[in-house]
Amino acid sequence: MSLKDIIKKITQKGGKGMKKIEINPMTRLEGHGKITIFLDEQGNVENAFMQVVEFMGYEKFLIGMPIEEVPRTVSTICGV
């Protein structure tokens, strides 16, 4: 079953207006996290949020780093 099929199935359950999908807890993550996805009336993604409670601290040592280096640097530290 594709992700689009899953979203359609969820949006068919009762009520009109915006729907919310919440994945909590996120797996394969050191610490606690969740993903919240908001769907419009047609089942399209209106907004999505990822929340991680722990402070990672990447921001401090990424300041001034060329943007091309950021993905390579952070991917060696954390898989998120």
PyMOL Python script that loads the backbone (N, CA, C, O; Angstrom):
from pymol import cmd

cmd.read_pdbstr("""\
ATOM      1  N   MET A   1       0.851  -1.180   0.000  1.00  0.00           N
ATOM      2  CA  MET A   1       0.000   0.000   0.000  1.00  0.00           C
ATOM      3  C   MET A   1       0.897   1.243   0.000  1.00  0.00           C
ATOM      4  O   MET A   1       1.818   1.345   0.811  1.00  0.00           O
ATOM      5  N   SER A   2       0.632   2.169  -0.893  1.00  0.00           N
ATOM      6  CA  SER A   2       1.439   3.380  -0.991  1.00  0.00           C
ATOM      7  C   SER A   2       1.059   4.382   0.100  1.00  0.00           C
ATOM      8  O   SER A   2       0.004   4.267   0.725  1.00  0.00           O
ATOM      9  N   LEU A   3       1.933   5.364   0.318  1.00  0.00           N
ATOM     10  CA  LEU A   3       1.664   6.403   1.315  1.00  0.00           C
ATOM     11  C   LEU A   3       0.400   7.166   0.960  1.00  0.00           C
ATOM     12  O   LEU A   3      -0.376   7.532   1.843  1.00  0.00           O
ATOM     13  N   LYS A   4       0.186   7.410  -0.332  1.00  0.00           N
ATOM     14  CA  LYS A   4      -1.023   8.134  -0.765  1.00  0.00           C
ATOM     15  C   LYS A   4      -2.286   7.335  -0.409  1.00  0.00           C
ATOM     16  O   LYS A   4      -3.291   7.913   0.003  1.00  0.00           O
ATOM     17  N   ASP A   5      -2.229   6.008  -0.569  1.00  0.00           N
ATOM     18  CA  ASP A   5      -3.368   5.161  -0.200  1.00  0.00           C
ATOM     19  C   ASP A   5      -3.627   5.206   1.302  1.00  0.00           C
ATOM     20  O   ASP A   5      -4.777   5.246   1.740  1.00  0.00           O
ATOM     21  N   ILE A   6      -2.559   5.199   2.084  1.00  0.00           N
ATOM     22  CA  ILE A   6      -2.700   5.271   3.539  1.00  0.00           C
ATOM     23  C   ILE A   6      -3.335   6.592   3.947  1.00  0.00           C
ATOM     24  O   ILE A   6      -4.235   6.620   4.787  1.00  0.00           O
ATOM     25  N   ILE A   7      -2.867   7.692   3.350  1.00  0.00           N
ATOM     26  CA  ILE A   7      -3.418   9.008   3.667  1.00  0.00           C
ATOM     27  C   ILE A   7      -4.890   9.083   3.284  1.00  0.00           C
ATOM     28  O   ILE A   7      -5.696   9.637   4.032  1.00  0.00           O
ATOM     29  N   LYS A   8      -5.253   8.527   2.119  1.00  0.00           N
ATOM     30  CA  LYS A   8      -6.659   8.514   1.701  1.00  0.00           C
ATOM     31  C   LYS A   8      -7.514   7.761   2.710  1.00  0.00           C
ATOM     32  O   LYS A   8      -8.609   8.203   3.057  1.00  0.00           O
ATOM     33  N   LYS A   9      -7.009   6.619   3.181  1.00  0.00           N
ATOM     34  CA  LYS A   9      -7.744   5.809   4.141  1.00  0.00           C
ATOM     35  C   LYS A   9      -7.965   6.580   5.443  1.00  0.00           C
ATOM     36  O   LYS A   9      -9.047   6.518   6.027  1.00  0.00           O
ATOM     37  N   ILE A  10      -6.950   7.297   5.892  1.00  0.00           N
ATOM     38  CA  ILE A  10      -7.065   8.075   7.128  1.00  0.00           C
ATOM     39  C   ILE A  10      -8.055   9.223   6.959  1.00  0.00           C
ATOM     40  O   ILE A  10      -8.857   9.482   7.857  1.00  0.00           O
ATOM     41  N   THR A  11      -8.010   9.913   5.823  1.00  0.00           N
ATOM     42  CA  THR A  11      -8.875  11.067   5.621  1.00  0.00           C
ATOM     43  C   THR A  11     -10.337  10.677   5.423  1.00  0.00           C
ATOM     44  O   THR A  11     -11.220  11.524   5.561  1.00  0.00           O
ATOM     45  N   GLN A  12     -10.611   9.416   5.101  1.00  0.00           N
ATOM     46  CA  GLN A  12     -11.994   8.975   4.924  1.00  0.00           C
ATOM     47  C   GLN A  12     -12.712   8.789   6.254  1.00  0.00           C
ATOM     48  O   GLN A  12     -13.934   8.640   6.277  1.00  0.00           O
ATOM     49  N   LYS A  13     -11.982   8.795   7.353  1.00  0.00           N
ATOM     50  CA  LYS A  13     -12.583   8.571   8.668  1.00  0.00           C
ATOM     51  C   LYS A  13     -13.184   9.858   9.196  1.00  0.00           C
ATOM     52  O   LYS A  13     -12.455  10.753   9.625  1.00  0.00           O
ATOM     53  N   GLY A  14     -14.497   9.962   9.170  1.00  0.00           N
ATOM     54  CA  GLY A  14     -15.289  11.015   9.799  1.00  0.00           C
ATOM     55  C   GLY A  14     -14.848  12.449   9.627  1.00  0.00           C
ATOM     56  O   GLY A  14     -13.688  12.729   9.326  1.00  0.00           O
ATOM     57  N   GLY A  15     -15.807  13.371   9.825  1.00  0.00           N
ATOM     58  CA  GLY A  15     -15.548  14.800   9.892  1.00  0.00           C
ATOM     59  C   GLY A  15     -15.096  15.444   8.601  1.00  0.00           C
ATOM     60  O   GLY A  15     -14.640  14.783   7.668  1.00  0.00           O
ATOM     61  N   LYS A  16     -15.238  16.764   8.581  1.00  0.00           N
ATOM     62  CA  LYS A  16     -14.770  17.553   7.441  1.00  0.00           C
ATOM     63  C   LYS A  16     -13.651  18.456   7.920  1.00  0.00           C
ATOM     64  O   LYS A  16     -13.456  18.624   9.124  1.00  0.00           O
ATOM     65  N   GLY A  17     -12.926  19.031   6.996  1.00  0.00           N
ATOM     66  CA  GLY A  17     -11.860  19.951   7.358  1.00  0.00           C
ATOM     67  C   GLY A  17     -10.522  19.254   7.452  1.00  0.00           C
ATOM     68  O   GLY A  17     -10.333  18.150   6.941  1.00  0.00           O
ATOM     69  N   MET A  18      -9.599  19.922   8.115  1.00  0.00           N
ATOM     70  CA  MET A  18      -8.226  19.455   8.195  1.00  0.00           C
ATOM     71  C   MET A  18      -8.096  18.219   9.081  1.00  0.00           C
ATOM     72  O   MET A  18      -8.729  18.125  10.132  1.00  0.00           O
ATOM     73  N   LYS A  19      -7.268  17.278   8.642  1.00  0.00           N
ATOM     74  CA  LYS A  19      -6.994  16.054   9.387  1.00  0.00           C
ATOM     75  C   LYS A  19      -5.551  16.099   9.887  1.00  0.00           C
ATOM     76  O   LYS A  19      -4.715  16.827   9.351  1.00  0.00           O
ATOM     77  N   LYS A  20      -5.278  15.309  10.920  1.00  0.00           N
ATOM     78  CA  LYS A  20      -3.932  15.279  11.492  1.00  0.00           C
ATOM     79  C   LYS A  20      -3.453  13.832  11.587  1.00  0.00           C
ATOM     80  O   LYS A  20      -4.175  12.955  12.063  1.00  0.00           O
ATOM     81  N   ILE A  21      -2.223  13.597  11.127  1.00  0.00           N
ATOM     82  CA  ILE A  21      -1.559  12.313  11.286  1.00  0.00           C
ATOM     83  C   ILE A  21      -0.387  12.558  12.223  1.00  0.00           C
ATOM     84  O   ILE A  21       0.402  13.479  12.010  1.00  0.00           O
ATOM     85  N   GLU A  22      -0.271  11.733  13.261  1.00  0.00           N
ATOM     86  CA  GLU A  22       0.833  11.902  14.201  1.00  0.00           C
ATOM     87  C   GLU A  22       1.590  10.592  14.331  1.00  0.00           C
ATOM     88  O   GLU A  22       0.998   9.546  14.599  1.00  0.00           O
ATOM     89  N   ILE A  23       2.897  10.652  14.141  1.00  0.00           N
ATOM     90  CA  ILE A  23       3.765   9.493  14.318  1.00  0.00           C
ATOM     91  C   ILE A  23       4.554   9.761  15.595  1.00  0.00           C
ATOM     92  O   ILE A  23       5.460  10.595  15.627  1.00  0.00           O
ATOM     93  N   ASN A  24       4.184   9.030  16.646  1.00  0.00           N
ATOM     94  CA  ASN A  24       4.779   9.291  17.952  1.00  0.00           C
ATOM     95  C   ASN A  24       4.825   7.987  18.728  1.00  0.00           C
ATOM     96  O   ASN A  24       3.762   7.425  18.994  1.00  0.00           O
ATOM     97  N   PRO A  25       5.947   7.487  19.095  1.00  0.00           N
ATOM     98  CA  PRO A  25       7.280   8.066  18.965  1.00  0.00           C
ATOM     99  C   PRO A  25       7.899   7.723  17.612  1.00  0.00           C
ATOM    100  O   PRO A  25       7.514   6.752  16.960  1.00  0.00           O
ATOM    101  N   MET A  26       8.868   8.547  17.208  1.00  0.00           N
ATOM    102  CA  MET A  26       9.654   8.245  16.023  1.00  0.00           C
ATOM    103  C   MET A  26      10.658   7.169  16.409  1.00  0.00           C
ATOM    104  O   MET A  26      11.243   7.218  17.491  1.00  0.00           O
ATOM    105  N   THR A  27      10.854   6.205  15.531  1.00  0.00           N
ATOM    106  CA  THR A  27      11.859   5.183  15.792  1.00  0.00           C
ATOM    107  C   THR A  27      13.151   5.545  15.086  1.00  0.00           C
ATOM    108  O   THR A  27      13.188   6.452  14.254  1.00  0.00           O
ATOM    109  N   ARG A  28      14.193   4.838  15.421  1.00  0.00           N
ATOM    110  CA  ARG A  28      15.532   5.068  14.854  1.00  0.00           C
ATOM    111  C   ARG A  28      16.038   6.470  15.148  1.00  0.00           C
ATOM    112  O   ARG A  28      16.693   7.099  14.317  1.00  0.00           O
ATOM    113  N   LEU A  29      15.726   6.945  16.334  1.00  0.00           N
ATOM    114  CA  LEU A  29      16.133   8.283  16.748  1.00  0.00           C
ATOM    115  C   LEU A  29      16.631   8.180  18.180  1.00  0.00           C
ATOM    116  O   LEU A  29      15.951   7.605  19.030  1.00  0.00           O
ATOM    117  N   GLU A  30      17.788   8.719  18.455  1.00  0.00           N
ATOM    118  CA  GLU A  30      18.296   8.756  19.819  1.00  0.00           C
ATOM    119  C   GLU A  30      17.533   9.833  20.571  1.00  0.00           C
ATOM    120  O   GLU A  30      17.667  11.016  20.259  1.00  0.00           O
ATOM    121  N   GLY A  31      16.749   9.450  21.537  1.00  0.00           N
ATOM    122  CA  GLY A  31      15.927  10.397  22.282  1.00  0.00           C
ATOM    123  C   GLY A  31      14.467  10.275  21.888  1.00  0.00           C
ATOM    124  O   GLY A  31      14.023   9.219  21.438  1.00  0.00           O
ATOM    125  N   HIS A  32      13.733  11.341  22.057  1.00  0.00           N
ATOM    126  CA  HIS A  32      12.296  11.336  21.792  1.00  0.00           C
ATOM    127  C   HIS A  32      11.973  12.295  20.656  1.00  0.00           C
ATOM    128  O   HIS A  32      12.549  13.379  20.567  1.00  0.00           O
ATOM    129  N   GLY A  33      11.057  11.895  19.795  1.00  0.00           N
ATOM    130  CA  GLY A  33      10.648  12.762  18.706  1.00  0.00           C
ATOM    131  C   GLY A  33       9.308  12.325  18.147  1.00  0.00           C
ATOM    132  O   GLY A  33       8.860  11.200  18.367  1.00  0.00           O
ATOM    133  N   LYS A  34       8.676  13.239  17.419  1.00  0.00           N
ATOM    134  CA  LYS A  34       7.421  12.904  16.749  1.00  0.00           C
ATOM    135  C   LYS A  34       7.286  13.717  15.477  1.00  0.00           C
ATOM    136  O   LYS A  34       7.899  14.772  15.318  1.00  0.00           O
ATOM    137  N   ILE A  35       6.466  13.196  14.574  1.00  0.00           N
ATOM    138  CA  ILE A  35       6.163  13.883  13.317  1.00  0.00           C
ATOM    139  C   ILE A  35       4.657  14.102  13.282  1.00  0.00           C
ATOM    140  O   ILE A  35       3.884  13.181  13.544  1.00  0.00           O
ATOM    141  N   THR A  36       4.243  15.319  12.958  1.00  0.00           N
ATOM    142  CA  THR A  36       2.829  15.637  12.827  1.00  0.00           C
ATOM    143  C   THR A  36       2.596  16.165  11.417  1.00  0.00           C
ATOM    144  O   THR A  36       3.280  17.084  10.965  1.00  0.00           O
ATOM    145  N   ILE A  37       1.619  15.572  10.725  1.00  0.00           N
ATOM    146  CA  ILE A  37       1.299  15.963   9.350  1.00  0.00           C
ATOM    147  C   ILE A  37      -0.151  16.427   9.324  1.00  0.00           C
ATOM    148  O   ILE A  37      -1.040  15.713   9.789  1.00  0.00           O
ATOM    149  N   PHE A  38      -0.396  17.614   8.784  1.00  0.00           N
ATOM    150  CA  PHE A  38      -1.754  18.143   8.650  1.00  0.00           C
ATOM    151  C   PHE A  38      -2.166  18.067   7.188  1.00  0.00           C
ATOM    152  O   PHE A  38      -1.438  18.506   6.297  1.00  0.00           O
ATOM    153  N   LEU A  39      -3.354  17.499   6.956  1.00  0.00           N
ATOM    154  CA  LEU A  39      -3.885  17.332   5.601  1.00  0.00           C
ATOM    155  C   LEU A  39      -5.075  18.247   5.396  1.00  0.00           C
ATOM    156  O   LEU A  39      -5.873  18.458   6.310  1.00  0.00           O
ATOM    157  N   ASP A  40      -5.194  18.794   4.180  1.00  0.00           N
ATOM    158  CA  ASP A  40      -6.358  19.621   3.881  1.00  0.00           C
ATOM    159  C   ASP A  40      -7.554  18.725   3.550  1.00  0.00           C
ATOM    160  O   ASP A  40      -7.468  17.501   3.654  1.00  0.00           O
ATOM    161  N   GLU A  41      -8.653  19.333   3.158  1.00  0.00           N
ATOM    162  CA  GLU A  41      -9.885  18.592   2.889  1.00  0.00           C
ATOM    163  C   GLU A  41      -9.756  17.589   1.745  1.00  0.00           C
ATOM    164  O   GLU A  41     -10.499  16.609   1.696  1.00  0.00           O
ATOM    165  N   GLN A  42      -8.814  17.827   0.820  1.00  0.00           N
ATOM    166  CA  GLN A  42      -8.612  16.910  -0.304  1.00  0.00           C
ATOM    167  C   GLN A  42      -7.590  15.818   0.012  1.00  0.00           C
ATOM    168  O   GLN A  42      -7.332  14.954  -0.826  1.00  0.00           O
ATOM    169  N   GLY A  43      -7.012  15.848   1.206  1.00  0.00           N
ATOM    170  CA  GLY A  43      -6.026  14.840   1.576  1.00  0.00           C
ATOM    171  C   GLY A  43      -4.606  15.197   1.206  1.00  0.00           C
ATOM    172  O   GLY A  43      -3.707  14.367   1.336  1.00  0.00           O
ATOM    173  N   ASN A  44      -4.383  16.427   0.743  1.00  0.00           N
ATOM    174  CA  ASN A  44      -3.041  16.882   0.423  1.00  0.00           C
ATOM    175  C   ASN A  44      -2.360  17.426   1.677  1.00  0.00           C
ATOM    176  O   ASN A  44      -3.022  17.953   2.571  1.00  0.00           O
ATOM    177  N   VAL A  45      -1.045  17.296   1.736  1.00  0.00           N
ATOM    178  CA  VAL A  45      -0.309  17.783   2.897  1.00  0.00           C
ATOM    179  C   VAL A  45      -0.366  19.306   2.933  1.00  0.00           C
ATOM    180  O   VAL A  45       0.080  19.980   2.004  1.00  0.00           O
ATOM    181  N   GLU A  46      -0.915  19.829   4.008  1.00  0.00           N
ATOM    182  CA  GLU A  46      -1.006  21.279   4.219  1.00  0.00           C
ATOM    183  C   GLU A  46       0.233  21.779   4.950  1.00  0.00           C
ATOM    184  O   GLU A  46       0.770  22.838   4.625  1.00  0.00           O
ATOM    185  N   ASN A  47       0.689  21.003   5.950  1.00  0.00           N
ATOM    186  CA  ASN A  47       1.838  21.376   6.753  1.00  0.00           C
ATOM    187  C   ASN A  47       2.373  20.140   7.449  1.00  0.00           C
ATOM    188  O   ASN A  47       1.626  19.192   7.690  1.00  0.00           O
ATOM    189  N   ALA A  48       3.657  20.138   7.776  1.00  0.00           N
ATOM    190  CA  ALA A  48       4.263  19.007   8.480  1.00  0.00           C
ATOM    191  C   ALA A  48       5.308  19.541   9.450  1.00  0.00           C
ATOM    192  O   ALA A  48       6.004  20.513   9.159  1.00  0.00           O
ATOM    193  N   PHE A  49       5.408  18.890  10.608  1.00  0.00           N
ATOM    194  CA  PHE A  49       6.352  19.308  11.636  1.00  0.00           C
ATOM    195  C   PHE A  49       7.078  18.092  12.190  1.00  0.00           C
ATOM    196  O   PHE A  49       6.490  17.025  12.367  1.00  0.00           O
ATOM    197  N   MET A  50       8.364  18.272  12.460  1.00  0.00           N
ATOM    198  CA  MET A  50       9.141  17.268  13.166  1.00  0.00           C
ATOM    199  C   MET A  50       9.601  17.895  14.465  1.00  0.00           C
ATOM    200  O   MET A  50      10.204  18.968  14.462  1.00  0.00           O
ATOM    201  N   GLN A  51       9.320  17.235  15.571  1.00  0.00           N
ATOM    202  CA  GLN A  51       9.707  17.768  16.874  1.00  0.00           C
ATOM    203  C   GLN A  51      10.647  16.790  17.558  1.00  0.00           C
ATOM    204  O   GLN A  51      10.338  15.605  17.690  1.00  0.00           O
ATOM    205  N   VAL A  52      11.788  17.290  17.990  1.00  0.00           N
ATOM    206  CA  VAL A  52      12.758  16.506  18.743  1.00  0.00           C
ATOM    207  C   VAL A  52      13.040  17.263  20.020  1.00  0.00           C
ATOM    208  O   VAL A  52      13.387  18.444  19.989  1.00  0.00           O
ATOM    209  N   VAL A  53      12.891  16.582  21.148  1.00  0.00           N
ATOM    210  CA  VAL A  53      13.026  17.236  22.448  1.00  0.00           C
ATOM    211  C   VAL A  53      14.482  17.581  22.770  1.00  0.00           C
ATOM    212  O   VAL A  53      14.758  18.652  23.311  1.00  0.00           O
ATOM    213  N   GLU A  54      15.394  16.702  22.451  1.00  0.00           N
ATOM    214  CA  GLU A  54      16.791  16.909  22.821  1.00  0.00           C
ATOM    215  C   GLU A  54      17.422  18.044  22.033  1.00  0.00           C
ATOM    216  O   GLU A  54      17.115  18.243  20.858  1.00  0.00           O
ATOM    217  N   PHE A  55      18.296  18.777  22.678  1.00  0.00           N
ATOM    218  CA  PHE A  55      19.071  19.828  22.018  1.00  0.00           C
ATOM    219  C   PHE A  55      20.252  19.168  21.344  1.00  0.00           C
ATOM    220  O   PHE A  55      21.046  18.494  21.999  1.00  0.00           O
ATOM    221  N   MET A  56      20.376  19.352  20.048  1.00  0.00           N
ATOM    222  CA  MET A  56      21.454  18.719  19.307  1.00  0.00           C
ATOM    223  C   MET A  56      22.726  19.570  19.290  1.00  0.00           C
ATOM    224  O   MET A  56      23.833  19.035  19.354  1.00  0.00           O
ATOM    225  N   GLY A  57      22.572  20.878  19.204  1.00  0.00           N
ATOM    226  CA  GLY A  57      23.729  21.762  19.238  1.00  0.00           C
ATOM    227  C   GLY A  57      24.466  21.929  17.924  1.00  0.00           C
ATOM    228  O   GLY A  57      25.525  22.554  17.885  1.00  0.00           O
ATOM    229  N   TYR A  58      23.915  21.370  16.828  1.00  0.00           N
ATOM    230  CA  TYR A  58      24.599  21.492  15.536  1.00  0.00           C
ATOM    231  C   TYR A  58      24.750  22.949  15.111  1.00  0.00           C
ATOM    232  O   TYR A  58      25.722  23.321  14.454  1.00  0.00           O
ATOM    233  N   GLU A  59      23.783  23.758  15.493  1.00  0.00           N
ATOM    234  CA  GLU A  59      23.741  25.137  15.004  1.00  0.00           C
ATOM    235  C   GLU A  59      25.031  25.896  15.305  1.00  0.00           C
ATOM    236  O   GLU A  59      25.494  26.680  14.476  1.00  0.00           O
ATOM    237  N   LYS A  60      25.598  25.676  16.454  1.00  0.00           N
ATOM    238  CA  LYS A  60      26.788  26.434  16.870  1.00  0.00           C
ATOM    239  C   LYS A  60      28.002  26.147  15.994  1.00  0.00           C
ATOM    240  O   LYS A  60      28.683  27.076  15.561  1.00  0.00           O
ATOM    241  N   PHE A  61      28.282  24.871  15.728  1.00  0.00           N
ATOM    242  CA  PHE A  61      29.484  24.609  14.935  1.00  0.00           C
ATOM    243  C   PHE A  61      29.241  24.672  13.432  1.00  0.00           C
ATOM    244  O   PHE A  61      30.184  24.533  12.654  1.00  0.00           O
ATOM    245  N   LEU A  62      27.990  24.879  13.007  1.00  0.00           N
ATOM    246  CA  LEU A  62      27.702  25.041  11.585  1.00  0.00           C
ATOM    247  C   LEU A  62      27.781  26.503  11.141  1.00  0.00           C
ATOM    248  O   LEU A  62      27.815  26.795   9.945  1.00  0.00           O
ATOM    249  N   ILE A  63      27.809  27.415  12.113  1.00  0.00           N
ATOM    250  CA  ILE A  63      27.873  28.842  11.780  1.00  0.00           C
ATOM    251  C   ILE A  63      29.149  29.118  10.993  1.00  0.00           C
ATOM    252  O   ILE A  63      30.247  28.781  11.434  1.00  0.00           O
ATOM    253  N   GLY A  64      28.994  29.728   9.835  1.00  0.00           N
ATOM    254  CA  GLY A  64      30.132  30.085   8.988  1.00  0.00           C
ATOM    255  C   GLY A  64      30.602  28.965   8.065  1.00  0.00           C
ATOM    256  O   GLY A  64      31.469  29.194   7.222  1.00  0.00           O
ATOM    257  N   MET A  65      30.057  27.773   8.203  1.00  0.00           N
ATOM    258  CA  MET A  65      30.449  26.651   7.349  1.00  0.00           C
ATOM    259  C   MET A  65      29.776  26.800   5.980  1.00  0.00           C
ATOM    260  O   MET A  65      28.606  27.176   5.917  1.00  0.00           O
ATOM    261  N   PRO A  66      30.484  26.515   4.889  1.00  0.00           N
ATOM    262  CA  PRO A  66      29.840  26.565   3.570  1.00  0.00           C
ATOM    263  C   PRO A  66      28.649  25.606   3.527  1.00  0.00           C
ATOM    264  O   PRO A  66      28.732  24.480   4.018  1.00  0.00           O
ATOM    265  N   ILE A  67      27.552  26.054   2.940  1.00  0.00           N
ATOM    266  CA  ILE A  67      26.313  25.279   2.928  1.00  0.00           C
ATOM    267  C   ILE A  67      26.493  23.903   2.287  1.00  0.00           C
ATOM    268  O   ILE A  67      25.787  22.958   2.641  1.00  0.00           O
ATOM    269  N   GLU A  68      27.427  23.786   1.352  1.00  0.00           N
ATOM    270  CA  GLU A  68      27.661  22.503   0.686  1.00  0.00           C
ATOM    271  C   GLU A  68      28.229  21.463   1.648  1.00  0.00           C
ATOM    272  O   GLU A  68      28.073  20.262   1.424  1.00  0.00           O
ATOM    273  N   GLU A  69      28.881  21.911   2.710  1.00  0.00           N
ATOM    274  CA  GLU A  69      29.496  21.005   3.669  1.00  0.00           C
ATOM    275  C   GLU A  69      28.532  20.539   4.762  1.00  0.00           C
ATOM    276  O   GLU A  69      28.796  19.540   5.432  1.00  0.00           O
ATOM    277  N   VAL A  70      27.427  21.247   4.946  1.00  0.00           N
ATOM    278  CA  VAL A  70      26.513  20.949   6.056  1.00  0.00           C
ATOM    279  C   VAL A  70      25.944  19.527   5.978  1.00  0.00           C
ATOM    280  O   VAL A  70      26.037  18.805   6.971  1.00  0.00           O
ATOM    281  N   PRO A  71      25.363  19.085   4.864  1.00  0.00           N
ATOM    282  CA  PRO A  71      24.800  17.723   4.834  1.00  0.00           C
ATOM    283  C   PRO A  71      25.848  16.647   5.130  1.00  0.00           C
ATOM    284  O   PRO A  71      25.566  15.686   5.846  1.00  0.00           O
ATOM    285  N   ARG A  72      27.031  16.803   4.593  1.00  0.00           N
ATOM    286  CA  ARG A  72      28.080  15.809   4.824  1.00  0.00           C
ATOM    287  C   ARG A  72      28.499  15.779   6.287  1.00  0.00           C
ATOM    288  O   ARG A  72      28.762  14.711   6.839  1.00  0.00           O
ATOM    289  N   THR A  73      28.562  16.940   6.909  1.00  0.00           N
ATOM    290  CA  THR A  73      28.990  17.030   8.298  1.00  0.00           C
ATOM    291  C   THR A  73      27.957  16.455   9.250  1.00  0.00           C
ATOM    292  O   THR A  73      28.296  15.619  10.088  1.00  0.00           O
ATOM    293  N   VAL A  74      26.696  16.883   9.143  1.00  0.00           N
ATOM    294  CA  VAL A  74      25.689  16.430  10.093  1.00  0.00           C
ATOM    295  C   VAL A  74      25.277  14.984   9.858  1.00  0.00           C
ATOM    296  O   VAL A  74      24.835  14.320  10.795  1.00  0.00           O
ATOM    297  N   SER A  75      25.406  14.479   8.639  1.00  0.00           N
ATOM    298  CA  SER A  75      25.004  13.086   8.396  1.00  0.00           C
ATOM    299  C   SER A  75      25.960  12.096   9.062  1.00  0.00           C
ATOM    300  O   SER A  75      25.593  10.941   9.277  1.00  0.00           O
ATOM    301  N   THR A  76      27.163  12.522   9.386  1.00  0.00           N
ATOM    302  CA  THR A  76      28.091  11.635  10.083  1.00  0.00           C
ATOM    303  C   THR A  76      27.836  11.617  11.580  1.00  0.00           C
ATOM    304  O   THR A  76      28.367  10.764  12.291  1.00  0.00           O
ATOM    305  N   ILE A  77      27.030  12.553  12.063  1.00  0.00           N
ATOM    306  CA  ILE A  77      26.758  12.665  13.488  1.00  0.00           C
ATOM    307  C   ILE A  77      25.424  12.022  13.848  1.00  0.00           C
ATOM    308  O   ILE A  77      25.337  11.289  14.834  1.00  0.00           O
ATOM    309  N   CYS A  78      24.402  12.282  13.073  1.00  0.00           N
ATOM    310  CA  CYS A  78      23.058  11.824  13.398  1.00  0.00           C
ATOM    311  C   CYS A  78      22.322  11.481  12.112  1.00  0.00           C
ATOM    312  O   CYS A  78      22.505  12.145  11.091  1.00  0.00           O
ATOM    313  N   GLY A  79      21.495  10.452  12.158  1.00  0.00           N
ATOM    314  CA  GLY A  79      20.769  10.025  10.968  1.00  0.00           C
ATOM    315  C   GLY A  79      19.526  10.820  10.659  1.00  0.00           C
ATOM    316  O   GLY A  79      18.854  10.544   9.665  1.00  0.00           O
ATOM    317  N   VAL A  80      19.193  11.820  11.495  1.00  0.00           N
ATOM    318  CA  VAL A  80      17.957  12.588  11.295  1.00  0.00           C
ATOM    319  C   VAL A  80      18.245  13.775  10.431  1.00  0.00           C
ATOM    320  O   VAL A  80      17.342  14.558  10.137  1.00  0.00           O
TER     321      VAL A  80
END
""", "prot")
cmd.dss("prot")
cmd.show_as("cartoon", "prot")
cmd.util.cbc("prot")
cmd.orient("prot")
